[in-house]
Amino acid sequence: MLKKQTRKLVKWGSSNTLIISLPREWAKRNKLSSDQEVSIMEHSDGSLLILPPAVELEQSVLTATVDSQKYPTKEFLDQIIQTKYLSGHDLINITSKQAFTQKRYQEITQITQNLLGFEITSKTPNQISLQDVMSIQQTNLTLLIRIITRTTLELLENIIQALQENDTALAEAIIQSRDNIYKYHMRILRQLRKALQYPALLTQMELTAQDTLDYTTYVTTTNDIAENIETMSRAILKQPHPPKNKHHQATIEIIKQTLQLIQQATGAFLFHKVQDAIDTLNAIYQIKELKRETEIQIDKETNMPGVITLQIILDAIDKIAEAARPIAQAALRQSL
């Protein structure tokens, strides 16, 4: 918990230099004495961060213990472990008074596979330990964000191809790839939370608290886009495929325009392009209006095969187009 203190500025000598004293408890805790040097970092918002000489960004391993028997289903246990993961715990010990069954161990192994950077580091009959083996200081946050962006854009391109060619195998592959986006999304959120826990790390990453909020918005929205692409893929797999008529082609054209919209929005965010962000906000309405017009025409032909498929896809497109809005707004905040 942050402790707020005030210090009076004191003029030093005949110059206009101002000095303040450091809290005695803080100096004692960090074993500071006179003539030692501290590091001072200035944030972009004008605030200062004072670091002792040998500050450790990861001073201790944050540990959580989860009683497996309290969460009998895999889904329930998965949610609890994910919560601990996102909260920044570095070591998650899963315990059980009774020896783990083979089925339970397999469930925990599957859960761990979705926690990017975590591995099972030890196993006993009554405890399984999951630990972060990816150093937060060595993790390239920008690279992770670009990976999740590139993969999401590729999935949008793939859904166009799957719909054009009625390729169910490609639709199934899209669903599998979507899991990777979710893992990267989770890891990025974890990194941002950890950075907020260590102000020195946040400064080294050249991020402000506002930056972390914008990055959180970006990756969460990107994950939402991937979820809607998955919805379209499942519609292709489960519902009758629409005939290649004007409505089918119109739907494909809307997806292509939506792809261009998301490309423009993500590019505006990653590369600080103000005009692209503004153009994105203006283009959202056009795509949504085109979607509505196409939907009205499709609704008139209720007996046409594949109507439900096109309706599900158009609803997903509408949500993806709307997702471009928070990305563009975050891009403006980053650029202005």
N, C-alpha and C positions, 0 to 999 in steps of 0.2 A: 504494500500500500504506500502511496506517495505521502511524504511528510512535508507540509508546507511551512517554511520559515521565512522571516523577513530579515534583511540586513541593511544597515544604514551605509550609504556611500560616504566615504571619507576622502577628502582631498589630500594628496600626497605631495609634500614639499611645496616648492614654489611653482611647480608646473600645474597644469590642469588635469593631471592624471588622477583618476578615481580608483579607490581600492575598496574591497569588502573583506571581511573575515569569513573563514570557512567554519562550518559547524564543528564543534569540538568532538562530538561523538563520531561523526563521519571520518574526521582525520585520524582518530584513535583506532577505529575499526579497520581503516586501510593502512595503518602503521605509518603514518606520515609524520615527518619532522621538518624543522626549518631547513632551508636550502634545497629541499627536494623540489622536483618539477612535476607539475600536473599538466595534462593536455586539455586544451579548450577548443571545442568545436562549435562553430556558429551554424545554426539551422537557417534555412531559407526564409523562415518566418521571423528571424531576428533573435530567437532565443539562443541561449548558450548551454552547452553541455560540458561539465567538468569531469574529467576522468583521472583517477589515480594512476601512477606510473605503470603498473602491471595489471591493469584491469583484465579480467577474464570474462569474455562474453557469455560463456557457458560455464558458470561457476559450479553448478551442481546438476546432477541428473534428476529431472523431475519424474517421480515414480508414482504409478497408480496400481492399485490392486483390485482385481475384478473377481468376485466369487462366481464361478461358472454355474454353480447349482441354483443360483438365484434367477438365472436366465436360461430356462430349459430349451427354448427354441433357438435355432441358428439365427433367425432374423432379429430376435430380441438381443442376443449376445452381440451380433454384428453392430447394431445401433449403439450399444454401450461402448464397445471398443472404438468405433469411429468417433464418438464424442470425446473420449480420452485422447485420441490421436489429434483431433482438431484443437483440443484445449492446450496442446503443446507438451504433453507427457512424452518423455524420451524412452521410458521403460514401462511396459505394461505387463504386470504379472497376473496371469490367469490361474486361479487356484481352485481346488476341489477337495473336499474331505475324503471323497471316494476316488479311487484311481480312475483316470480318464479312460473312457472306452475308445476303441479305434475310430468309431463314427465321430465322436466328439473331437478327437484330435484332427481328423480330416476336415471337419467344419472350421476349426480354428486355423488350420493351414490355408483353407480357401479364403477366409476372412483376411488373413495376413497378406495374401497376394494382391488384395485391393488397396493396401496401405503402402504407397510408393515410398521406398527408403527404409521400410521396416523388414526385419527378418526374425525368424524364431532362433534365438541364440542359445536357449537351453531348454531341456525337457526332462522332467522327472514324473513319476506316476501321479503326483498331486499338484504340480505347478508347471506351467508353460510360460516362458518369458519371451515377449516381443520387444525388440529394441531398435531404435533408430540408428542405422549405420551410415546415414548420409549426413555429413557435417553441414550444419546450417550456414557456416561461413564460406564453405566451398561450393554451395549450391548456387547455380546461376539462375536467378529468378527470371531475368529477361528471356533466357533460353527456354525455360519451362512455359512461359506465356506464349512465346512464338510457336512452340510445338503444339500447344492446345489450339492455337489459332489456325495453324496450317492444317492440322488434322480435321478440324471442324469444316473448313472450307472444302477440303477434299471430299468429305462426306456429302456435302451439298452437291458437288459435281457428280458423285457416284449415284445419288438418288435420281438425278436427271437421266443418267444412262440406264439405271434400273427400270425407270418408268418408260423410257423410249423403247427398250428392248424386251420388256417384260422379263427381266432377269431376276428370278427369285434367289439364285445363288448369291448374286451381288447384294440383294436386300438383306440376306442373312449375314453376309460379311460386314455390312454397315452396322448391324446390331452388335456384332462382336467388337468392332473398332470403337464403338461408342463407349464401351467400358474403359478403354484407355483414357479417353477424355475425362471421364469421371475421376479416375485415379490422379491424373495431373491436376485437375481442379481442386481435389482434396489436398494435395501436397502444397500447392501454391497458397491456399487458405491457411494451412498450418504454418508455412514459412512467414506469412504476413503477421499472424498472431504471435509467433516467437519473436519476430523483430520488434513488435510493440512492447514485448516484455523486457527487451534489452535495448534501451535508447541508444547505446553506443553502436550497436549493430545497425539500427535504423539509420543513424547518421552515416555509417560507412557505406550503406547501400544507397546513400543520397536520396532517401525518401523522407517525406514528412508524414504526419498522421493523415493528412488529406490525401496524399498519394496512396497510402494503404487502403483507404476507403474506395478510391477510384479503381485500384487494381482488384479489390474484392468485388466491386460492381462488375468489372469487366469479365473476370473469370467465371463468376456466378452466372452472368447473362450468357456467356459463351456456352457454358454447360447446359443452360436452358435451351439454347438453339440446338445443341446436339440431341437433347431429349426429344425435341419436336421432329428432328430428322429420323430418329428411331421410330417415332409414331408413324411417320409416313412409310417407313420400311415395313413395319408390321402390317399396315393396311395393304400393302402390295402382296404380302404373304398370305394374309387371311381372307381378304375379300376378292370377289371376282375381278379380273383385270378388265379395265374399260377398253372398248374398241378404239382403234386409232382413228378417231374422227376429229372434228373441229374443236370439241370441248377438251378432248385429250391433249391436243396440240396447244390449245390456249393455256391449259394448266402447266404444261412444260415451259411455255414462254414466261409465265409468271414466276416459276421457280428460277429460271435463268436470270430474270431481272432482280429477284430477291438475292441470288448469289452475288450479283454485281453490287447490290446495296450493302450486303454484309462485308464484302471485300473493301468497299469504300469506307465503311464505318470502322472496321478493325485497322485499316491502314491509317485512318485519321488519328486513332488512339495511339498506335505504336510509333508513328512517325511525326506526330504533332502537326497535323495538317488542318488548319483552321477552316479553310474553304471546303475541304472534303467533309468535314463534320457538319457544316451548314448545309451543304448540298444533300447530305444524307437525311437530315431532318426534313428537308423539303420534299425528298423523294418518297418518304414513307407513305404519305397520304396517297400519292399516285398509285403505288402498288396495292394498297388496301382498297382503293376505289376500283381498280382493275379486277381485283379478287372478287369484290361484291358483284360486279357486272357479270363476270363469268359464272358465279354461283347462281345468280338469278336465271341465267340461260340453262344451266344444268338442271335446276329444280323443275323446269318445265317438262323435262323428259324423265319422269320418275320410273318409267319402264325400261330405260336404257341400261344394259348390263354395265356393272362397275360404277354406278352412280355413287354408292356409298364410299367407294375407294376415293373418287375424286373429291367428294365432300370432306372426307377426313384430311386429305392432303391439303385442300384449300384452307381449312381451319388451321392446320399446322403452319402453312405459309404466312397466314395473318399474324400468328404469334411470333414467328421468326422476324417478320418485317417490323413488328412493334419492338422486338428486342434490340433492333438497331438504334432505337431512341436513347436508352440509357448509355449505350456505348459512345454514341456521338456526343452526348452531353458531358460524359466524362472526358472525352477527347478535348472538348472546348475548355473545360476546367484545367486540364493539363497544359494547354497551349497558351491560354490568355493570362 
